[in-house]
Amino acid sequence: MSSAGGRTEHGRPPGSTVAGLVIAAGLVILAVVIGIDAAMLNTKVASDPLGPAAFPYAVAAGLLVLAVATVISALRGKTPTPEESQDFTAVGWVIAGLLGQILLIAVNAGFSLASGLLFGLAARGFGKPLWLASLVGVALSFLTWLAFSQLLQLSLPQGPLEHAVSALLSD
């Protein structure tokens, strides 16, 4: 039953229970897809009892737990209500960061600069100064690149900064 203001007798907006159940169904579908994909991994090794499928199974199990919790929450009427007016400025900054990262990787600017820009623009979306967040982002991204390339021997996209450090480290 709806009352004044477009709310049900429990104070929820109409359809909020349905929305919670739809979200739960999406979580179940995602868990099943991940579980099926993990089952198709054919890399059993006698020396590794867990194997590479262990983590996807754990993720699928976690998603199922979240789905159950979402169903319980929806049926109890504890589904969060949407805000009246939503500001999508933060989402725009994050999307700009992702597009900037893709572009910078495509033009060989390197992992550190591309990921630093992504960090800076995402932080800007949450109210931090762009220049400071970008500097922090480049520093953190460079340390990440250094750990991956030097310690783990895994390659990430290199740009001028990474090439210069690689040249210094190889001498």
Secondary structure by P-SEA (a helix, b strand, c coil): ccccccccccccccaaaaaaaaaaaaaaaaaaaaaaaaaaccccccccccccaaaaaaaaaaaaaaaaaaaaaaaacccccccccccaaaaaaaaaaaaaaaaaaaacccaaaaaaaaaaaaaaaacccaaaaaaaaaaaaaaaaaaacccccccccccaaaaaaaaaaac
